Amino acid sequence: MSTDHNRNVFDSARVAAAYVEYAGPTDGFLDRGEAAALVAAASGARGTPVLDVGVGSGRTTALLRLISDQYVAIDYAPNMVDAFRRNFPDLQANVADARNLADFGDGEFGLIVFSNNGIDTVTHDERSLVLGEFRRLLTESGVLVFSTLNRNGPSFGETPFQLSRPTQRFRFSPRRAVTAVGRRLLDPAGVVRSVRNWWSARSRIDDRGSWALAPLAAHDFAPFMHFTTISDVRTLVTDAGFTIDEIFADDGSMVPPDAPDSTADNFTIVARK
Ligand SMILES: C[S@@+](CC[C@H](N)C(=O)[O-])C[C@H]1O[C@@H](n2cnc3c(N)ncnc32)[C@H](O)[C@@H]1O
């Protein structure tokens, strides 16, 4: 995965424009796992400085400002930061890459959030760089919340031709068939982009069993993402010097500390230094 591929995807006018829609009246939790994780993190982080990493256009901004008034947003895509500034002209937002946060000092934040699987844009080895930077920026009692896609969940191995998502059983429903056909008729260019992006990415798919790199169906299969497993993410977080408080599946359930595996779509991790 080239370093700049995903930055170009998220910095493209089309993707940045799609994210503008996510803020404003449709603000809200991405899924129940995110909601459970932020509720779990809130009491320890209340009133402390918050860093919202990979903010996009600010879907998480109102949610995090309920936890603290001291709020800073960053994103490595300048177009996303512009979109954020249009939505929240009074708040601080910087263009910055989670792999190198040299502009911030040690122990500046009580809570760092990298939501919506943003960490999955970087390579397997770079994930520990990102967590290392987060650890440096957090206070001694600081809390980290981030979400990450599961290799054993339905977002891994999707194709533009599938009748059902991986790990999910195919069940025919006339309503679903009409919606699927209608969506493709409404956006034929999107279908072409999906097939083209998926086709050109398929030879770069790298499946190591405990983690993988593969295209993601969102944004017409343009992002090429990292997918973890429960054992891989536990190792990542603990090797970076964090203690895991909780891991939530996207349905809001807790993944037990001894669970060997999970078919959740993604995990949201709550961890401390
Ligand atoms: C899936 S979008 C989510 C945006 C927003 N957090 C939301 O939930 O709507 C991921 C965001 O993370 C940003 N991003 C990805 N990798 C990043 C990195 N290494 N440093 C900073 N931002 C990054 C992307 O530009 C994009 O805006």
Ligand as a Chemical Component Dictionary entry (heavy atoms), coordinates in Angstrom:
data_LIG
# 
_chem_comp.id                   LIG 
_chem_comp.type                 NON-POLYMER 
_chem_comp.pdbx_formal_charge   0 
_chem_comp.three_letter_code    LIG 
# 
loop_
_chem_comp_atom.comp_id 
_chem_comp_atom.atom_id 
_chem_comp_atom.alt_atom_id 
_chem_comp_atom.type_symbol 
_chem_comp_atom.charge 
_chem_comp_atom.model_Cartn_x 
_chem_comp_atom.model_Cartn_y 
_chem_comp_atom.model_Cartn_z 
_chem_comp_atom.pdbx_ordinal 
LIG C1  C1  C 0  -13.316 6.989  7.128  1  
LIG S1  S1  S 1  -12.935 8.706  7.234  2  
LIG C2  C2  C 0  -13.773 9.171  8.725  3  
LIG C3  C3  C 0  -13.980 10.652 8.948  4  
LIG C4  C4  C 0  -14.684 11.008 10.274 5  
LIG N1  N1  N 0  -13.866 10.625 11.428 6  
LIG C5  C5  C 0  -16.025 10.322 10.343 7  
LIG O1  O1  O 0  -16.164 9.363  11.096 8  
LIG O2  O2  O -1 -16.948 10.731 9.610  9  
LIG C6  C6  C 0  -11.248 8.620  7.742  10 
LIG C7  C7  C 0  -10.595 9.967  7.878  11 
LIG O3  O3  O 0  -9.292  9.775  8.431  12 
LIG C8  C8  C 0  -8.376  10.577 7.728  13 
LIG N2  N2  N 0  -7.060  9.919  7.867  14 
LIG C9  C9  C 0  -6.708  8.701  7.411  15 
LIG N3  N3  N 0  -5.444  8.423  7.713  16 
LIG C10 C10 C 0  -4.970  9.487  8.398  17 
LIG C11 C11 C 0  -3.717  9.791  8.980  18 
LIG N4  N4  N 0  -2.680  8.943  8.883  19 
LIG N5  N5  N 0  -3.581  10.950 9.631  20 
LIG C12 C12 C 0  -4.622  11.831 9.723  21 
LIG N6  N6  N 0  -5.823  11.606 9.154  22 
LIG C13 C13 C 0  -6.008  10.440 8.515  23 
LIG C14 C14 C 0  -8.920  10.614 6.299  24 
LIG O4  O4  O 0  -8.440  11.715 5.558  25 
LIG C15 C15 C 0  -10.418 10.683 6.552  26 
LIG O5  O5  O 0  -10.879 11.995 6.687  27 
# 
loop_
_chem_comp_bond.comp_id 
_chem_comp_bond.atom_id_1 
_chem_comp_bond.atom_id_2 
_chem_comp_bond.value_order 
_chem_comp_bond.pdbx_ordinal 
LIG C1  S1  SING 1  
LIG S1  C2  SING 2  
LIG S1  C6  SING 3  
LIG C2  C3  SING 4  
LIG C3  C4  SING 5  
LIG C4  N1  SING 6  
LIG C4  C5  SING 7  
LIG C5  O1  DOUB 8  
LIG C5  O2  SING 9  
LIG C6  C7  SING 10 
LIG C7  O3  SING 11 
LIG C7  C15 SING 12 
LIG O3  C8  SING 13 
LIG C8  N2  SING 14 
LIG C8  C14 SING 15 
LIG N2  C9  SING 16 
LIG N2  C13 SING 17 
LIG C9  N3  DOUB 18 
LIG N3  C10 SING 19 
LIG C10 C11 SING 20 
LIG C10 C13 DOUB 21 
LIG C11 N4  SING 22 
LIG C11 N5  DOUB 23 
LIG N5  C12 SING 24 
LIG C12 N6  DOUB 25 
LIG N6  C13 SING 26 
LIG C14 O4  SING 27 
LIG C14 C15 SING 28 
LIG C15 O5  SING 29 
# 
